[in-house]
């Protein structure tokens, strides 16, 4: 088994290297940022399925805080994941972007594992979980613990790799901090069995993935290089913003945090009247998702790629759009005026 995993890892490393090399060569030819800051434009599309596996656990954590886990739409989320992958795959082909086979392999691996996890959860919760729910008049401490851990997990994976999460601590708290006796004993002990199994399996899987990742991939840069105009001044609210160089026409090359924090920094800069002309070496388009009422339609240069209902929040939809980099700040300002929630900016 380990030989197969190592072989897959070696193949993955090779295809990732080929894909990234191609992307970097094509982008650095016109980029202001150095090659270490350049990421292929196809990655703004391909990161969406990866981030859907942040959005889905968030929705799950919020849902089980107020409702029974047996009622969560597991298969609906599986369908939305694969629908999103098809949409971004088709768009990369339509635009003739770099293939980036390593990223596709990664999406297939995490998508398949999530599909298996949700299928098992759905079957268990529909049969055993629902029977145990029927014996309880209220949520148990174990139910509340599951919701708290799910929400804490999502806060963590917005900024850190999921396999770094401390499932061992969640398991320890389950057995050490929660009373073993009390009302609704059937539900209490059914939840203990289910959660113990889940945390142990995830601990083992996380160790395996962490081992493979650390041995194959270098740590990614935690920042994104952005060309902005005008140059921003010092701002205590943006402590990690760094000016790398001053450019012509009052522009500047800066770095801001990557991933979740990129959205916060970009919204703040746009609110100050600052515009973007290049992000991670790209000046074409960037993917953005917003949460909006079902009646909302994107306007201006934003081109919709995918629209999905939020399955646990009737009347709310996720709208995924491709926005020209040069118009991103305008779009952020417009959405702020409309009081829309920007869910994520996919910074390559």
SULBELSUL-V8775 format. One record per pair of residues at least 12 apart in sequence whose C-alpha atoms are under 8 Angstrom apart, sorted by the first residue. I is the first residue (numbers start at 1). J is the second residue. D is the distance in Angstrom with one decimal. If there is no record, write none. Layout:
I&J&D / I&J&D
//
This chain:
6&212&7.7 / 9&212&6.9 / 9&216&6.9 / 10&216&7.5 / 12&102&5.7 / 12&105&7.3 / 13&102&7.3 / 13&216&6.2 / 13&217&7.3 / 15&100&7.5 / 15&101&5.9 / 15&102&5.1 / 16&100&6.7 / 16&101&6.5 / 16&102&4.1 / 16&103&6.9 / 17&102&7.9 / 18&100&7.8 / 19&98&7.2 / 19&99&6.8 / 19&100&4.3 / 19&101&6.3 / 19&102&6.8 / 20&39&7.7 / 20&40&7.2 / 20&100&6.7 / 22&98&7.3 / 23&39&6.9 / 23&40&4.7 / 23&41&7.8 / 23&98&6.4 / 23&100&7.9 / 24&38&6.1 / 24&39&6.3 / 24&40&6.3 / 27&39&7.5 / 27&40&6.7 / 27&281&6.2 / 27&282&6.9 / 28&281&6.7 / 30&281&7.9 / 31&278&7.9 / 31&281&4.9 / 31&282&7.1 / 32&227&7.7 / 32&253&7.7 / 32&278&8.0 / 32&281&6.8 / 33&225&6.5 / 33&226&7.8 / 33&253&7.3 / 33&280&7.3 / 33&281&5.9 / 37&221&7.8 / 37&224&6.7 / 37&225&6.0 / 37&280&5.7 / 37&281&6.9 / 38&225&8.0 / 38&280&4.8 / 38&281&4.7 / 38&282&7.7 / 39&280&5.6 / 39&281&6.5 / 39&282&7.7 / 39&348&6.1 / 40&98&7.6 / 40&281&8.0 / 40&282&7.6 / 40&348&6.9 / 41&97&7.5 / 41&282&6.3 / 41&284&7.9 / 41&285&7.8 / 41&286&7.9 / 41&348&6.5 / 42&92&6.4 / 42&97&6.0 / 42&98&6.5 / 42&99&7.9 / 42&100&7.7 / 42&348&7.5 / 43&348&4.6 / 44&286&6.0 / 44&287&5.7 / 44&346&5.2 / 44&347&5.9 / 44&348&4.1 / 45&88&5.5 / 45&89&8.0 / 45&91&8.0 / 45&92&7.4 / 45&286&8.0 / 45&287&6.4 / 45&346&7.6 / 45&348&7.7 / 46&85&7.7 / 46&88&6.3 / 46&89&7.5 / 46&103&7.1 / 46&104&7.6 / 47&346&6.6 / 47&348&6.9 / 48&84&7.4 / 48&85&7.8 / 48&88&7.7 / 48&346&7.0 / 49&81&6.2 / 49&82&7.9 / 49&84&6.1 / 49&85&5.7 / 49&107&7.0 / 50&107&6.6 / 50&110&7.9 / 52&81&6.6 / 53&81&7.9 / 54&154&6.5 / 54&157&7.0 / 54&158&7.0 / 56&77&6.9 / 57&150&7.1 / 57&151&8.0 / 57&154&6.4 / 58&150&7.5 / 58&151&6.5 / 58&154&5.7 / 59&312&7.3 / 60&72&7.1 / 60&150&7.5 / 61&147&5.5 / 61&148&7.5 / 61&150&4.8 / 61&151&5.0 / 61&154&7.9 / 62&147&7.4 / 62&151&7.0 / 63&312&7.1 / 64&143&8.0 / 64&147&5.7 / 65&144&6.8 / 65&147&5.2 / 65&148&7.7 / 68&133&7.7 / 69&125&6.8 / 70&122&7.0 / 70&125&4.7 / 70&126&5.5 / 70&129&6.5 / 70&130&6.0 / 72&312&7.6 / 73&311&7.1 / 73&312&7.7 / 74&118&5.6 / 74&119&7.2 / 74&121&7.8 / 74&122&6.1 / 75&118&7.0 / 75&119&7.1 / 75&122&7.7 / 76&311&7.5 / 78&114&7.7 / 78&115&5.9 / 78&118&7.4 / 80&308&7.4 / 81&111&7.4 / 82&111&7.6 / 84&306&7.2 / 87&305&7.1 / 87&306&7.0 / 88&305&7.9 / 129&190&7.4 / 129&191&8.0 / 132&186&6.3 / 132&187&4.9 / 132&190&6.7 / 133&187&6.2 / 135&184&6.8 / 135&186&6.9 / 135&187&6.7 / 136&184&5.2 / 136&186&7.8 / 136&187&6.3 / 137&184&7.5 / 140&184&7.3 / 140&187&7.3 / 140&188&6.2 / 141&178&6.7 / 141&188&7.6 / 142&174&7.2 / 142&178&7.4 / 142&188&6.2 / 142&191&6.1 / 142&192&6.7 / 143&191&7.0 / 145&174&7.2 / 146&195&7.3 / 149&170&6.7 / 153&165&6.9 / 158&259&7.4 / 158&260&5.9 / 159&259&6.7 / 159&260&6.2 / 159&261&7.9 / 162&206&7.7 / 163&206&4.5 / 163&207&7.0 / 163&209&6.9 / 163&210&6.1 / 164&206&7.3 / 164&210&7.6 / 166&203&7.9 / 167&199&5.6 / 167&200&7.6 / 167&202&7.1 / 167&203&5.8 / 168&199&7.1 / 168&200&7.7 / 168&203&6.9 / 170&199&7.4 / 171&195&7.8 / 171&196&6.3 / 171&199&6.3 / 171&200&7.8 / 174&192&7.5 / 222&257&6.1 / 222&258&5.5 / 223&255&6.0 / 223&256&5.4 / 223&257&4.3 / 223&258&4.6 / 224&255&5.4 / 224&256&5.5 / 224&257&6.1 / 224&258&5.4 / 224&262&7.7 / 224&279&7.1 / 224&280&5.8 / 224&347&7.5 / 225&253&6.8 / 225&254&5.7 / 225&255&4.4 / 225&256&6.7 / 225&279&6.0 / 225&280&5.2 / 225&281&7.4 / 226&253&5.7 / 226&254&5.3 / 226&255&6.0 / 226&256&7.6 / 226&276&7.0 / 226&277&7.6 / 226&278&5.6 / 226&279&4.5 / 226&280&6.3 / 226&281&7.8 / 227&251&6.9 / 227&252&5.6 / 227&253&4.5 / 227&254&6.3 / 227&276&5.9 / 227&277&5.5 / 227&278&5.0 / 227&279&6.6 / 228&251&5.5 / 228&252&5.5 / 228&253&6.5 / 228&254&7.4 / 228&274&6.6 / 228&275&5.5 / 228&276&4.6 / 228&277&6.1 / 228&278&7.5 / 229&249&7.9 / 229&250&6.1 / 229&251&4.3 / 229&252&6.5 / 229&274&5.7 / 229&275&5.4 / 229&276&6.5 / 229&277&7.7 / 230&250&5.1 / 230&251&5.1 / 230&252&7.1 / 230&274&5.9 / 230&275&7.3 / 231&246&7.7 / 231&250&6.1 / 231&251&5.4 / 231&252&5.2 / 231&274&7.7 / 232&269&7.7 / 232&274&7.3 / 238&265&6.8 / 240&256&6.1 / 240&257&6.7 / 241&254&6.9 / 241&255&5.8 / 241&256&4.8 / 241&257&7.4 / 242&254&5.4 / 242&255&5.3 / 242&256&6.8 / 243&255&6.6 / 258&347&7.1 / 259&346&7.4 / 259&347&6.7 / 260&344&7.1 / 260&345&7.9 / 262&345&7.3 / 262&347&7.3 / 263&344&6.2 / 263&345&5.5 / 266&329&7.7 / 267&329&7.6 / 267&332&6.3 / 267&333&7.8 / 269&329&8.0 / 270&329&4.8 / 270&330&7.3 / 270&332&6.6 / 270&333&6.4 / 271&333&6.3 / 273&329&7.9 / 274&329&7.1 / 275&326&7.0 / 275&327&7.7 / 275&328&7.6 / 275&329&5.3 / 275&330&7.7 / 276&325&6.4 / 276&326&5.5 / 276&327&7.6 / 276&328&6.9 / 276&329&6.6 / 277&325&6.0 / 277&326&4.9 / 278&325&6.5 / 278&326&7.5 / 279&325&7.3 / 279&347&7.4 / 280&347&7.4 / 280&348&7.0 / 282&325&7.8 / 283&324&7.5 / 283&325&5.5 / 283&326&7.1 / 284&324&5.7 / 284&325&5.8 / 284&326&8.0 / 285&322&6.1 / 285&323&5.2 / 285&324&4.1 / 285&325&4.9 / 286&322&5.6 / 286&323&5.4 / 286&324&6.3 / 286&325&6.0 / 286&328&8.0 / 286&345&7.6 / 286&346&6.7 / 286&347&7.0 / 286&348&7.8 / 287&320&7.0 / 287&321&5.6 / 287&322&4.6 / 287&323&6.2 / 287&345&6.2 / 287&346&5.4 / 287&347&7.7 / 288&320&5.7 / 288&321&5.3 / 288&322&6.4 / 288&323&7.2 / 288&342&7.6 / 288&343&7.7 / 288&344&5.9 / 288&345&4.6 / 288&346&6.1 / 289&318&6.5 / 289&319&5.5 / 289&320&4.3 / 289&321&6.2 / 289&342&6.2 / 289&343&5.4 / 289&344&5.4 / 289&345&6.6 / 290&318&5.7 / 290&319&5.4 / 290&320&6.6 / 290&340&6.9 / 290&341&5.6 / 290&342&4.3 / 290&343&4.9 / 290&344&7.1 / 291&316&6.7 / 291&317&5.7 / 291&318&4.7 / 291&319&6.4 / 291&340&6.6 / 291&341&5.4 / 291&342&6.4 / 291&343&6.3 / 292&316&5.7 / 292&317&5.5 / 292&318&6.5 / 292&319&7.3 / 292&340&6.1 / 292&341&7.0 / 293&315&5.8 / 293&316&4.7 / 293&317&6.1 / 294&309&7.8 / 294&315&5.3 / 294&316&5.4 / 294&317&5.5 / 301&323&6.3 / 301&324&7.0 / 301&327&7.4 / 302&321&5.8 / 302&322&5.6 / 302&323&4.7 / 302&324&7.4 / 302&331&7.7 / 303&321&5.3 / 303&322&5.1 / 303&323&6.5 / 304&319&7.0 / 304&320&5.9 / 304&321&4.2 / 304&322&6.3 / 305&319&7.8 / 305&320&5.6 / 305&321&5.3 / 305&322&6.7 / 306&319&6.1 / 306&320&5.1 / 306&321&7.1 / 307&319&4.6 / 307&320&6.2
//
